[in-house]
Amino acid sequence: MHGDPVPDSYVYVTEEGVTRHYADGSVEALAWEDVVEVRVGGHRPADGDVFIVLLDSEGEGCVVPRSATDASFLTRLRYLPDFDLDQLSAAVEGAHDGYVVVWRSPDPPSSIPDLEYG
């Protein structure tokens, strides 16, 4: 039987948050009110997709493939204080193997792991 392959994951965006469901049954979810950092990066050799990573104060988060983003996701990002969609677009276009921080909460908790940024 032929047909479309089952996607390896799918993403739901609501007013409350973002949830990513993986094919193996695992789930990542993050409420918008808990987002303290947004990162972009990571071309996967298999499909060349770029990822937008939303993190909370504990360093836990939700990884959203750019291919799964839509207008509702981008609209909701704009509600983060001083979020710059142009900066996000530039980071997506210039994405590489590392990650770049495109937004941090004005008062992020000190517990965010400080990674090397490209």
Buried (B, 14 or more C-beta within 10 A) or exposed (E): EEEEEEEEBEBBBEEEBBBBBEEEEEEBBBBBEBBBBBBBBBEEEEEEEBBBBBBBBEEEBBBBBBEBBEEEBBEBBEEBEEBBEEBBEBBBEEBEEEBBBBBBBEEEEEEBEEEEEE
